[in-house]
């Protein structure tokens, strides 16, 4: 039903340079996308234009060159590093006698390959259906007229109208199922809010090393690879941060230049974790020559999903690929951490990241000295569970003497527990 292609297919890549920065795409990134989709690139046909050709996107001479390359290399798909209109796709296909896939469809296909969870698959399918709804007529030019013949006389719909109606019904069904998933996510977020557990969301350009960092911090087993969109489905894990306590860390899908709007819309539910986070860890591949452009693209997508105002801590990753760069924390004029330099792959600088998180998330800290009688062992166990005991000793009567340090919110929760009556054990 979709323009899916099997691994091992042979492709002609088409790339056009435009003077307009907003229309320009990166060829190296496109080749990584093609590789991530499991397609072999036979050759790259590039050119320059001031603006796209109305009929073929590329000029008439260039499309003849593409057709000749298809015959010469016996390619079975043409991949454009740009978004084409349905009519442009149809015209190039007709002239080259070969399937044409644009950049948007390629990204959608990669997402379809990577989706693992039920929600992720639904979101990808919804994005594909939205994209496909404008391209239905390509496959049904021979069925423009009403059905006819024995056994084919229907209610008066053309085949095209029938397919459009079925697409609309399927999209409506998917939206309802995604709304149900979103309600379940909201319940989880409300529970974390009641428990006052802060959320940190990892964001960044695709292949910046977010999943490698996530695995190192959480000891999780999230798929990480040197390819675009290695992570698609969001993963949540609990971590402990000094002076803060438990924190939820969310790994999210990587961003890319000109991320299809259908995908942005479809993944808004997933990216709610990003919008409602207390802090964004913006992971940057500091060894990438295009890092400044990548940072701008990530910020653009964050603005699109209404997360542009969430506080950020920049994580300059992959310092192991640079010479004479040591792990460090950069601070603003007030002393607040704004940038951490580390290498998730080499495992250096991770402790500095936790230090920066403690400073960015840490609230008012309470330190107390407690004397707990022997029969209050349950309270002692509670304090150990909070990981807040700095020192412990015993007096001659068997009382437990504790020095504790914990966030004020945890202390206030203990004060509200009448069964503990912890105020009676405070040493003035």
C-alpha positions in Angstrom: 0.0 0.0 0.0 2.9 2.3 0.8 6.1 3.0 -1.2 8.1 0.5 0.8 11.2 -1.0 -0.7 13.2 -4.1 0.4 16.7 -4.0 1.6 19.2 -4.4 -1.2 17.3 -2.3 -3.7 19.4 -0.2 -6.0 18.8 3.6 -6.1 19.7 6.6 -8.1 20.1 9.6 -5.7 19.1 13.1 -6.9 20.4 16.2 -5.1 19.9 19.9 -6.2 21.6 22.9 -4.7 19.4 26.0 -4.3 20.7 29.5 -3.3 17.8 29.8 -0.8 19.0 28.4 2.6 15.5 27.3 3.5 15.3 25.0 0.5 18.8 23.6 0.8 19.4 20.1 1.9 22.6 18.3 3.0 23.9 15.6 0.6 26.0 13.7 3.3 22.9 13.5 5.6 20.8 12.3 2.7 23.3 9.5 2.0 23.0 8.5 5.7 19.3 8.4 5.4 19.5 6.2 2.4 21.8 3.9 4.2 19.6 3.8 7.2 16.7 2.7 5.0 18.7 -0.3 3.8 19.0 0.9 0.2 22.2 0.8 -1.9 23.1 4.1 -3.7 24.4 3.4 -7.2 25.3 7.0 -8.2 24.4 10.6 -7.2 23.1 13.0 -9.8 23.4 16.6 -8.7 22.7 20.0 -10.1 22.0 23.6 -9.4 18.8 25.6 -9.8 17.5 28.9 -8.7 14.1 27.3 -8.0 12.4 23.9 -8.6 11.1 23.1 -12.1 7.3 23.1 -12.1 6.9 19.8 -13.9 9.9 17.7 -13.0 11.4 19.6 -10.0 14.8 19.3 -11.9 15.2 20.7 -15.4 14.1 18.7 -18.5 17.7 18.0 -19.4 18.5 16.8 -15.9 15.5 14.4 -15.9 16.7 12.9 -19.1 20.1 12.4 -17.5 18.3 10.6 -14.6 16.4 8.4 -17.0 19.6 7.4 -18.7 21.3 6.6 -15.4 18.3 4.4 -14.5 18.8 2.4 -17.7 22.5 2.3 -17.4 22.6 1.1 -13.7 19.4 -0.9 -13.9 18.1 1.0 -10.9 14.7 0.2 -9.5 14.1 3.4 -7.5 14.9 7.1 -7.7 15.4 8.9 -4.4 15.2 12.7 -4.3 16.8 14.7 -1.5 13.8 17.1 -1.6 10.1 17.1 -1.1 8.3 16.7 -4.4 4.7 17.5 -5.3 2.4 14.5 -6.3 2.4 15.7 -9.9 6.2 16.1 -10.0 6.6 12.5 -8.7 4.2 11.3 -11.4 5.9 13.1 -14.2 9.4 11.9 -13.3 8.1 8.3 -12.9 6.4 8.4 -16.3 9.5 9.7 -18.1 12.1 7.5 -16.3 9.8 4.4 -16.0 11.0 4.0 -12.5 9.6 4.5 -9.0 10.3 8.0 -7.5 10.6 8.5 -3.7 11.1 11.9 -2.2 12.8 12.9 1.1 9.6 12.9 3.1 8.5 9.5 2.0 12.0 8.1 2.7 12.0 9.5 6.3 8.5 8.0 6.8 9.7 4.6 5.6 12.7 4.7 8.0 10.3 5.5 10.9 8.0 2.6 9.8 11.0 0.2 9.9 12.1 1.4 13.4 8.8 1.6 15.2 8.6 -1.1 17.9 5.8 -0.1 20.3 2.1 -0.1 19.5 1.9 3.6 19.9 4.9 4.2 17.7 3.5 2.1 14.9 0.1 3.9 15.1 1.8 7.3 14.9 3.9 6.3 11.9 0.9 4.8 10.1 -1.1 8.0 10.7 1.8 10.1 9.2 2.0 7.8 6.2 -1.7 7.9 5.6 -1.7 11.7 5.7 1.2 11.9 3.3 -0.4 9.2 1.0 -3.8 10.9 0.9 -2.4 13.6 -1.4 -0.8 11.0 -3.7 -3.6 8.5 -4.3 -4.4 9.7 -7.8 -0.9 8.5 -8.9 -1.9 4.9 -8.7 -5.5 5.2 -9.9 -5.3 7.2 -13.1 -6.9 4.3 -15.0 -9.9 4.3 -12.6 -11.1 7.9 -12.8 -14.5 6.8 -14.1 -17.3 5.1 -12.2 -17.1 1.3 -11.8 -19.1 -0.8 -14.3 -19.6 -4.3 -15.6 -21.2 -7.4 -14.2 -20.6 -7.6 -10.4 -18.9 -4.3 -10.3 -21.8 -1.9 -10.2 -21.4 -0.2 -6.9 -23.1 2.7 -5.0 -21.8 5.2 -7.5 -18.3 5.8 -6.0 -15.2 5.8 -8.2 -12.3 3.6 -7.0 -10.4 6.8 -6.1 -13.3 8.1 -3.9 -13.6 4.7 -2.3 -9.9 4.7 -1.4 -10.1 8.2 0.0 -13.1 7.3 2.1 -11.3 4.2 3.5 -8.2 6.3 4.3 -10.3 8.8 6.2 -12.0 6.1 8.2 -8.6 4.5 9.0 -7.1 7.8 10.1 -10.1 8.5 12.3 -9.7 5.1 13.9 -6.0 5.6 14.5 -6.6 9.1 16.1 -9.1 7.6 18.5 -6.7 4.9 19.6 -3.8 7.4 20.0 -6.1 9.6 22.1 -6.7 6.6 24.4 -2.9 6.1 24.7 -2.4 9.8 25.4 -5.0 9.7 28.2 -3.0 6.8 29.7 0.2 8.9 29.4 -1.5 11.8 31.1 -2.4 9.6 34.1 1.2 8.6 34.4 2.3 12.2 34.3 -0.3 13.3 36.9 1.0 10.5 39.2 4.6 11.8 38.8 3.4 15.3 39.4 1.7 14.3 42.6 4.8 12.5 43.7 6.8 15.6 42.8 9.2 13.6 40.6 10.9 15.9 38.0 11.2 14.9 34.4 14.3 15.4 32.2 14.0 14.9 28.4 16.9 14.1 26.1 16.6 16.0 22.8 19.0 16.6 20.0 19.8 16.1 16.3 19.6 12.6 15.1 22.7 10.5 15.6 24.0 13.0 18.3 24.5 10.2 20.8 21.4 10.5 22.9 20.7 6.8 23.3 24.3 6.0 24.1 24.2 8.7 26.8 20.8 7.4 28.0 22.2 3.8 28.3 25.3 5.0 30.2 23.3 7.0 32.7 20.5 4.5 33.3 22.1 1.1 32.6 19.3 0.6 30.1 19.5 -1.4 26.9 18.1 1.0 24.4 19.1 0.4 20.8 22.0 2.7 19.9 23.7 2.7 16.5 25.7 5.1 14.3 22.7 5.7 12.0 19.9 8.2 11.7 16.8 7.6 13.7 18.2 4.6 15.6 15.7 5.6 18.4 12.1 6.1 17.6 10.0 5.0 20.5 10.3 7.0 23.8 11.9 5.3 26.8 11.5 6.4 30.4 13.8 5.4 33.2 14.3 6.5 36.8 17.7 7.8 37.9 18.9 9.2 41.3 20.5 12.7 41.3 22.2 13.9 44.4 20.3 16.6 46.4 17.3 16.0 44.1 16.3 12.4 44.6 14.5 10.4 41.9 14.2 11.9 38.5 12.5 10.5 35.3 14.8 10.6 32.2 13.1 10.3 28.8 14.9 9.3 25.6 13.1 10.7 22.5 13.3 10.6 18.7 16.1 12.6 17.1 15.3 15.7 15.1 16.4 16.4 11.5 16.3 19.3 9.0 12.9 19.8 7.5 11.3 17.1 9.6 8.0 16.3 7.8 5.1 18.1 9.3 3.0 14.9 9.2 5.6 13.4 11.6 5.7 16.4 13.9 1.9 16.3 14.2 1.8 12.5 14.6 4.5 12.5 17.3 3.1 15.4 19.4 1.7 13.0 21.9 5.1 11.2 22.3 6.9 14.6 22.6 4.6 15.8 25.3 7.3 14.4 27.7 9.5 17.0 26.2 7.0 19.9 26.5 6.3 19.1 30.1 9.8 18.4 31.3 11.5 20.5 33.9 14.8 20.4 32.0 15.9 19.5 28.4 19.3 17.8 27.9 20.1 19.1 24.5 22.7 16.6 23.2 25.1 18.0 20.5 27.6 16.1 18.4 30.3 18.6 19.0 32.6 16.9 16.4 30.1 17.6 13.7 31.1 20.5 11.4 27.4 21.4 11.0 26.7 21.5 14.8 25.5 25.2 14.7 23.0 24.4 12.0 21.9 21.2 13.9 21.3 23.3 17.1 19.2 25.7 15.1 17.1 22.9 13.6 16.5 21.3 17.0 15.4 24.6 18.4 13.1 25.1 15.4 11.4 21.7 16.1 11.2 22.5 19.8 9.3 25.7 18.9 7.0 23.7 16.6 6.0 21.3 19.5 5.7 24.2 21.9 8.7 23.2 23.9 11.0 26.1 23.0 10.7 27.8 26.4 11.7 24.8 28.5 15.0 25.3 30.2 18.0 23.6 28.5 21.3 22.2 29.6 23.6 21.7 26.5 25.5 18.4 26.5 28.5 18.6 24.1 29.0 15.0 23.3 31.7 13.0 21.5 34.7 15.1 22.8 36.8 11.9 22.3 36.8 12.8 18.6 38.4 16.1 19.3 42.0 16.9 20.3 42.9 18.5 23.6 39.3 18.8 24.9 38.7 17.7 28.5 35.4 17.1 30.3 34.2 20.3 31.9 31.2 22.4 33.0 30.6 25.9 31.5 28.6 28.3 33.6 26.8 31.6 33.0 27.6 34.8 34.9 25.5 33.7 37.9 27.4 30.4 38.2 24.6 28.3 36.8 25.7 25.3 34.6 24.7 25.9 31.0 27.0 23.4 29.1 28.6 20.1 29.9 31.5 18.6 27.8 31.7 14.8 27.8 31.9 11.6 25.8 29.0 9.1 26.3 30.8 6.5 24.2 34.1 6.7 26.2 32.2 7.2 29.5 34.1 10.4 30.5 32.5 13.4 32.1 29.3 11.6 33.2 29.9 12.6 36.8 30.0 16.2 35.7 26.6 15.9 34.1 25.1 14.6 37.3 26.7 17.5 39.2 25.2 19.9 36.7 21.8 18.2 37.0 22.0 18.5 40.8 22.7 22.2 40.5 20.0 22.8 37.9 17.2 20.7 39.6 18.2 21.0 43.2 15.7 22.8 45.4 16.2 23.9 49.0 18.2 21.3 50.9 17.4 20.3 54.4 20.1 19.0 56.8 19.0 17.6 60.2 20.4 15.6 63.2 18.0 13.0 64.5 17.9 10.7 67.5 15.7 7.7 66.8 14.8 5.2 69.6 15.2 1.5 69.0 11.5 0.9 68.5 11.4 3.4 65.5 13.3 1.1 63.2 10.7 1.6 60.4 11.5 5.4 60.3 15.2 4.6 60.0 14.4 2.2 57.1 12.4 5.0 55.4 15.4 7.4 55.7 17.7 4.7 54.2 15.3 4.2 51.3 15.5 8.0 50.6 19.3 7.6 50.5 19.7 10.7 52.7 21.8 9.4 55.6 25.2 11.0 55.8 26.4 9.5 59.1 25.1 7.0 61.6 26.1 6.2 65.2 24.6 4.9 68.4 24.6 6.1 72.0 24.8 4.1 75.2 21.0 3.7 75.3 20.8 2.1 71.9 19.4 5.2 70.2 20.3 5.8 66.6 22.0 9.1 65.9 21.6 10.2 62.2 22.9 13.1 60.2 20.6 13.4 57.1 20.5 15.6 54.0 17.6 15.6 51.6 15.5 17.9 49.4 13.0 20.1 51.2 10.1 18.4 49.3 11.1 15.0 50.7 11.5 16.4 54.2 8.0 18.1 54.0 6.5 14.8 53.0 8.0 13.1 56.0 6.6 15.9 58.3 3.1 15.2 56.9 3.3 11.5 57.9 1.6 11.4 61.3 2.7 7.9 62.0 6.4 8.9 61.8 6.1 12.0 64.0 9.7 12.8 62.9 9.7 16.2 64.5 10.0 14.6 68.0 13.3 13.1 67.0 15.0 16.3 65.8 18.1 17.3 67.8 18.2 21.1 68.3 
